[in-house]
Amino acid sequence: MTHYDVVVLGAGSGNTVIDKSFAGLSVAIVERGPFGGTCLNRGCIPSKMLIRPADVVDAAADGPRLGARTSADGADWDAVRDRVFGRLDEVSADGRACRESLPGVDLLSGTARFTGPRALSVELHDGATVELTADQVVLATGSRPVVPDIDGLDQVEHHTSDDVMRLETFPRRIGVVGGGYIGAELAHVFAAYGATVTQVESGEALISNQDHDISQTFTRIVSQRWDVRLGTSLERVSRAAGGTVMHLDDGSEVEVDALLLAIGRRPNGDLLDLDRAGVETDDTGRILVDEHQRTSAEGVWALGDASSPEPLKHVANQDARVVKHNLLHPDDLRVSDHRFVPNAVFASPQVAAVGLTEAEAREQGLDLAVARHEYGDTAFGWALEADDRHGEAAGYLVKLLADRATGRLVGAHLLGPQASLLVQPLIQAMSFDQPVADLARGQYWIHPALTEVVENALLALAGELAG
């Protein structure tokens, strides 16, 4: 039995908790997967590195409409995949080697489970088992893809976001089950690279957690690029000579070479025997924490996907900073600020959002002011020729919501090129309590930058508030 001052489970954002501030303390970091966690190895970073070539292909295909002599013929899957993981696997290995070389920190490769309060058993990858105790335990164990119970699934090859980005052979036809951000982003990748994509979503729109106007417009635009089946579920699958047959509940069948399941993620807390440690979870398995990231068990903290309803890397990183401080300063605890958590979908078009949707704001009974401004009504929008593939206005827009009682933003929703960048001043305004009127006219907005679409939406919103 080895005792540590601190044990951290998870070497993604959990790894960032431990730095030189912990010099003199005994620390163990336990990781059951590749060093660096989901974001580095099978999540945000590799997916965006795959998305960049997809965006280039889309831009090349769009060139002739702008008078450019460009053409697009998909992408070289093997070359892109090897570029991505040739770099990221090296980063992961270097990160592990660096951590192992530092004094005072033991890195254990294996799976940990609680055996009692702040007591753990770790089954190492080499087959050995070690027993640990600690004064403080940090749970940064992340989440994993949900694999639904579908008839015949055990008889066919299928993938999740954990492995689909490393496919050995590029699929000519791929079925994507799920209409959230993971399904949307990867459908964009495979469609741009040249695959025939069929995306199945049981709801009435893709990315339905976004504002209604955004999700509806996004669904309309991408439905021109690949086959989107709404209000439809995958009932069963079967093997076929050429691949896998998807049997949908509307009676139709689709044959594909690869099947991607992207219906959501679940926290990994159920793998830890949390009950033995006295750590409480909600009915989804998410670890319950207070504003300081403390669990219900004394000396046990949690962060990131393991405990957050927002499974986003930037949330995990913020949680990790709070936990780091609180471990070292028990008499000066910091509070996690989760009021204005932004999100983005890196598909084509991009989507970004922060704050309440219009439906959520109205459900809260706010006296709401709403303003919209389309990209196509700005000078840079003219440069983009922001039309869809049928030559009609694509509907790229900025939609802003404000509370008339305070004159402050309560929600911002963007659809279109560079949405993930354009949303940042709106996040800042909400975080630092800037009035809409001051944000609209209290600074310069570069002309004719694309940011003018944000400026004009703010001016319209200020007018609504004043009217």
C-alpha positions in Angstrom: 0.0 0.0 0.0 1.5 3.3 -1.1 0.3 6.6 0.3 0.3 9.9 -1.7 -0.5 13.4 -0.9 -2.5 13.7 -4.2 -3.8 11.1 -6.6 -5.2 12.3 -10.0 -7.2 9.9 -12.1 -7.0 11.0 -15.7 -4.1 12.5 -17.7 -6.1 14.9 -19.9 -7.0 18.1 -18.2 -6.2 16.3 -15.0 -2.6 16.3 -15.9 -2.6 20.1 -15.9 -3.5 20.2 -12.2 0.0 19.2 -11.2 2.8 21.6 -11.8 5.8 23.0 -9.9 3.5 24.3 -7.2 3.2 20.8 -6.0 7.0 20.4 -5.5 7.6 18.5 -2.2 4.3 16.7 -2.4 4.0 13.0 -3.4 1.7 12.7 -6.4 0.4 9.9 -8.6 -1.4 10.3 -11.9 -3.3 7.3 -13.2 -4.3 7.0 -16.8 -6.0 4.0 -18.5 -5.7 5.3 -22.0 -3.3 7.3 -24.2 -1.6 10.1 -22.3 -3.3 13.5 -22.9 -6.8 12.3 -22.7 -9.7 12.4 -25.2 -9.1 15.9 -26.6 -5.5 15.2 -27.8 -5.9 11.6 -28.9 -9.4 11.1 -30.2 -11.4 14.3 -29.8 -11.2 18.0 -30.4 -7.7 18.3 -31.8 -7.6 15.4 -34.3 -11.1 16.2 -35.5 -10.2 19.8 -36.2 -7.0 18.7 -38.0 -9.3 16.5 -40.2 -11.8 19.3 -40.6 -9.2 21.8 -41.9 -8.6 19.8 -45.2 -12.4 19.4 -45.5 -12.8 23.1 -45.3 -10.1 23.5 -48.0 -11.8 21.1 -50.3 -15.1 23.0 -49.8 -13.4 26.3 -50.6 -11.8 24.9 -53.7 -15.2 23.5 -54.9 -16.7 27.0 -54.3 -13.9 28.8 -56.2 -15.5 28.9 -59.7 -18.6 30.7 -58.3 -16.2 33.5 -57.2 -14.4 33.5 -60.5 -11.4 31.5 -59.2 -10.1 28.6 -61.4 -10.2 26.0 -58.7 -11.5 22.5 -58.5 -11.9 19.9 -55.8 -11.5 16.1 -55.9 -11.8 15.1 -52.3 -8.8 14.4 -50.1 -6.1 11.7 -49.6 -7.4 10.0 -46.5 -4.2 8.1 -45.8 -2.0 11.3 -46.1 -4.3 13.4 -43.9 -4.8 10.7 -41.3 -1.0 10.0 -41.1 -0.2 13.7 -40.9 -2.7 14.1 -38.0 -1.7 11.1 -35.9 1.9 11.1 -36.9 2.0 14.4 -35.0 -0.4 13.8 -32.2 0.9 10.3 -31.2 4.3 11.9 -30.9 2.9 14.7 -28.7 1.2 12.1 -26.5 4.4 10.1 -26.2 6.5 13.2 -25.5 4.0 14.3 -22.8 4.2 11.0 -21.1 8.0 10.9 -21.2 8.2 14.5 -19.8 5.8 13.7 -17.0 7.7 10.5 -16.1 11.0 12.4 -16.0 9.8 14.9 -13.4 10.6 14.2 -9.7 7.9 13.6 -7.2 5.2 12.4 -9.6 4.5 8.7 -10.4 2.7 8.0 -13.6 0.7 4.7 -13.5 -0.8 3.2 -16.7 -3.8 1.3 -15.7 -7.4 1.3 -14.5 -8.3 2.6 -11.0 -11.2 1.7 -8.8 -12.1 2.8 -5.3 -11.9 0.3 -2.5 -12.8 2.7 0.2 -12.6 6.4 1.1 -9.6 7.8 -0.8 -8.3 4.3 -1.3 -7.8 2.9 -4.8 -6.8 -0.3 -6.5 -5.0 0.2 -9.8 -4.8 -2.7 -12.3 -1.8 -1.9 -14.4 -1.5 -2.6 -18.1 1.3 -5.1 -17.4 -1.1 -7.2 -15.2 0.2 -6.1 -11.8 -2.1 -4.5 -9.2 -1.1 -1.7 -6.9 -3.0 -0.3 -3.9 -3.0 3.4 -3.2 -4.3 5.8 -0.6 -4.2 9.6 -0.7 -5.0 12.7 1.3 -6.7 14.2 -1.8 -8.1 12.5 -4.9 -8.9 14.3 -8.2 -11.3 12.6 -10.6 -10.6 13.7 -14.1 -11.7 10.5 -15.8 -13.6 12.1 -18.7 -16.3 10.5 -20.8 -16.8 7.9 -23.5 -19.1 7.4 -26.5 -22.5 5.9 -26.0 -22.9 2.7 -27.9 -26.7 2.1 -28.3 -28.4 -1.3 -28.1 -29.2 -2.0 -31.7 -30.2 -5.4 -33.0 -27.4 -7.0 -35.0 -24.7 -4.5 -33.9 -22.5 -7.3 -32.5 -22.4 -8.9 -36.0 -21.1 -5.9 -37.9 -18.1 -3.6 -37.8 -19.0 -0.3 -36.3 -17.1 2.8 -35.0 -17.4 5.7 -32.6 -15.4 8.9 -32.5 -12.8 7.1 -30.5 -11.6 5.1 -33.6 -13.2 6.4 -36.7 -10.6 9.0 -37.3 -8.0 6.3 -37.6 -9.7 4.1 -40.2 -7.3 2.1 -42.3 -9.4 2.4 -45.4 -11.5 5.4 -46.5 -15.1 4.4 -46.8 -16.9 5.2 -50.1 -20.2 5.1 -48.2 -20.6 5.9 -44.5 -23.6 5.9 -42.2 -23.7 8.4 -39.4 -26.1 7.8 -36.5 -26.8 10.9 -34.5 -27.3 14.5 -35.3 -25.2 16.3 -32.6 -22.0 18.2 -33.0 -19.8 15.1 -33.3 -22.0 13.6 -36.0 -22.2 16.9 -37.8 -18.5 17.6 -37.8 -17.5 14.1 -39.0 -20.3 14.0 -41.6 -18.7 17.2 -43.0 -15.3 15.6 -43.0 -16.3 12.4 -44.8 -18.6 14.2 -47.3 -15.9 16.7 -48.2 -13.3 13.9 -48.6 -15.6 12.2 -51.2 -17.7 9.7 -49.3 -21.4 9.3 -49.8 -22.8 10.2 -46.3 -26.2 9.2 -44.9 -26.9 10.8 -41.5 -29.8 9.4 -39.4 -31.3 11.6 -36.7 -34.4 10.7 -34.6 -35.3 14.4 -34.0 -36.6 17.0 -36.4 -33.3 18.8 -36.9 -29.5 18.4 -36.5 -27.7 20.0 -33.6 -31.0 20.5 -31.9 -29.5 21.7 -28.7 -28.7 25.0 -30.5 -31.2 27.8 -30.9 -34.1 26.7 -33.1 -33.3 29.2 -36.0 -29.7 28.0 -36.0 -30.4 24.3 -36.0 -33.1 24.6 -38.7 -31.0 26.6 -41.0 -27.9 24.5 -40.4 -30.0 21.3 -41.2 -31.3 22.9 -44.5 -27.8 23.8 -45.6 -26.0 20.5 -44.9 -28.9 18.5 -46.4 -27.7 19.9 -49.7 -24.4 18.2 -49.2 -25.3 14.8 -47.8 -28.3 12.6 -47.2 -30.0 13.7 -43.9 -32.8 11.4 -42.6 -34.8 13.3 -39.9 -37.4 11.7 -37.6 -35.8 8.4 -38.3 -34.0 5.8 -36.1 -31.7 2.9 -36.9 -33.8 -0.1 -36.0 -31.3 -2.9 -36.8 -28.2 -3.7 -38.9 -27.1 -6.7 -40.9 -24.1 -7.8 -42.8 -24.0 -7.6 -46.6 -21.4 -8.7 -49.1 -20.5 -5.1 -49.7 -20.6 -3.9 -46.1 -23.3 -3.2 -43.6 -27.0 -2.6 -44.2 -28.8 0.0 -42.0 -32.4 -0.9 -41.5 -34.3 2.3 -40.6 -37.6 2.4 -38.8 -39.3 4.0 -41.8 -38.8 0.8 -43.7 -35.9 2.0 -45.9 -32.5 0.4 -46.1 -29.1 1.9 -46.7 -25.9 0.0 -47.4 -22.7 1.5 -46.2 -19.0 0.6 -45.9 -18.6 2.1 -42.5 -21.0 2.8 -39.6 -20.3 5.6 -37.2 -22.3 5.8 -33.9 -22.4 9.4 -32.7 -25.4 9.6 -30.4 -23.7 11.1 -27.4 -21.2 10.6 -24.6 -21.5 9.4 -21.0 -19.3 10.2 -18.0 -16.8 7.5 -16.9 -17.7 7.6 -13.3 -19.5 4.3 -13.4 -16.2 2.6 -14.0 -14.7 3.8 -10.6 -16.9 2.1 -7.9 -17.7 5.5 -6.6 -20.1 4.2 -4.0 -17.2 2.7 -2.1 -15.7 6.2 -1.8 -18.9 7.9 -0.8 -19.0 9.9 -4.1 -22.5 10.7 -5.2 -23.6 11.0 -8.8 -26.8 12.1 -10.6 -29.0 9.6 -12.6 -26.8 10.0 -15.7 -23.7 8.9 -13.8 -22.2 12.4 -13.6 -20.3 13.1 -10.4 -21.9 15.8 -8.3 -19.7 18.7 -7.3 -20.2 22.0 -5.5 -19.1 25.4 -6.7 -15.5 24.6 -5.6 -15.4 21.3 -7.5 -15.7 19.2 -4.3 -17.6 15.9 -4.4 -19.7 14.6 -1.6 -16.7 12.7 -0.2 -14.2 14.5 1.9 -10.9 15.1 0.0 -12.3 14.0 -3.4 -12.6 16.5 -6.2 -13.9 16.2 -9.8 -13.5 18.1 -13.0 -14.3 18.1 -16.7 -16.6 15.6 -18.4 -16.7 13.4 -15.3 -18.7 16.1 -13.4 -19.7 18.9 -15.9 -23.0 19.0 -17.8 -20.9 20.8 -20.5 -18.5 18.1 -21.9 -16.1 20.7 -23.4 -12.3 20.9 -23.1 -12.4 24.6 -22.2 -14.7 23.8 -19.3 -12.4 21.0 -18.2 -9.4 23.3 -18.3 -11.2 25.9 -16.3 -12.2 23.3 -13.7 -8.6 22.1 -13.5 -7.4 25.6 -12.7 -9.9 25.9 -9.9 -9.1 22.4 -8.5 -5.3 23.2 -8.7 -5.8 26.3 -6.6 -8.1 24.7 -4.1 -5.9 21.7 -3.5 -3.1 24.1 -2.5 -5.1 26.8 -0.7 -7.8 25.0 1.4 -8.5 28.2 3.3 -9.0 30.3 0.2 -11.2 28.3 -2.1 -12.0 29.6 -5.6 -15.4 29.2 -7.3 -16.0 27.8 -10.7 -17.8 30.2 -13.0 -20.0 28.3 -15.4 -22.4 31.1 -16.2 -21.3 31.8 -19.8 -20.0 28.6 -21.3 -19.6 28.9 -25.1 -19.7 26.1 -27.6 -19.0 25.7 -31.3 -19.7 23.2 -34.0 -16.8 23.1 -36.6 -18.8 21.8 -39.5 -19.6 23.7 -42.7 -21.1 26.1 -41.9 -19.7 26.7 -38.4 -22.0 27.3 -35.5 -21.1 29.1 -32.2 -23.2 30.0 -29.2 -23.1 31.3 -25.7 -25.9 31.8 -23.2 -29.7 31.1 -23.5 -31.5 30.1 -26.6 -34.6 32.1 -27.5 -36.8 29.2 -26.2 -34.9 29.0 -22.9 -35.1 32.8 -22.4 -38.9 32.8 -23.0 -39.4 29.9 -20.7 -37.7 31.9 -18.0 -40.2 34.7 -18.6 -37.6 37.3 -19.7 -38.8 40.5 -21.4 -36.8 39.7 -24.5 -35.3 41.8 -27.2 -34.2 39.8 -30.3 -32.1 41.0 -33.2 -30.7 39.2 -36.3 -28.2 40.3 -38.9 -27.2 38.2 -41.9 -23.7 37.9 -43.2 -24.9 38.7 -46.7 -25.9 42.2 -45.6 -22.3 43.2 -44.8 -19.4 44.1 -47.1 -17.4 41.0 -46.3 -20.5 39.0 -46.8 -20.6 40.2 -50.3 -17.0 39.1 -50.7 -18.0 35.6 -49.4 -21.0 35.5 -51.8 -22.8 33.9 -48.9 -25.2 31.9 -50.9 -26.1 28.2 -50.6 -25.6 25.6 -53.4 -28.9 26.5 -54.9 -27.9 30.1 -55.4 -30.2 31.4 -52.6 -29.2 33.3 -49.5 -27.7 30.7 -47.2 -29.0 32.3 -44.1 -25.7 32.8 -42.3 -26.5 35.0 -39.4 -25.9 36.4 -36.0 -28.8 36.2 -33.6 -28.7 38.1 -30.3 -30.9 38.1 -27.3 -31.1 40.7 -24.6 -33.0 41.2 -21.4 -34.9 44.5 -21.7 -34.8 44.9 -17.9 -31.0 45.1 -17.8 -29.9 45.9 -21.3 -27.5 43.0 -21.2 -27.0 40.1 -23.6 -28.4 36.8 -22.4 -27.7 34.8 -25.5 -25.7 34.9 -28.8 -26.1 32.4 -31.7 -24.0 32.5 -34.9 -24.1 30.4 -38.0 -21.6 30.9 -40.8 -17.9 31.2 -41.6 -15.7 31.9 -38.6 -18.6 31.8 -36.2 -16.3 30.3 -33.5 -14.1 33.5 -33.7 -16.9 36.0 -34.1 -18.6 34.9 -30.9 -15.7 35.8 -28.7 -16.5 39.5 -28.1 -20.0 38.5 -27.2 -18.7 36.0 -24.6 -16.5 38.8 -23.3 -19.5 41.2 -23.1 -21.5 38.7 -21.1 -18.6 37.8 -18.8 -17.8 41.4 -18.0 -21.4 42.7 -17.8 -21.1 45.1 -20.7 -24.3 46.8 -21.8 -25.4 46.2 -25.3 -25.3 49.9 -26.2 -21.7 50.3 -24.9 -20.6 47.2 -26.8 -22.1 48.3 -30.0 -20.7 51.9 -30.1 -18.0 51.9 -27.4 -15.3 50.6 -29.6 -14.1 50.6 -33.2 -15.1 47.7 -35.5 -12.8 47.2 -38.4 -14.3 47.9 -41.9 -14.9 45.8 -43.9 -14.0 42.9 -41.6 -16.5 40.1 -41.1 -16.9 41.3 -37.5 -19.2 44.0 -38.9 -22.0 41.3 -38.9 -21.6 41.3 -35.1 -21.5 45.1 -34.9 -24.7 45.4 -37.0 -26.5 42.8 -35.0 -25.6 44.7 -31.8 -26.8 48.0 -33.3 -30.1 46.4 -34.2 -30.4 44.9 -30.7 -29.6 48.3 -29.1 -32.3 49.8 -31.2 -34.8 47.1 -30.1 -33.9 47.9 -26.4 -34.3 51.6 -26.9 -37.6 51.3 -28.8 
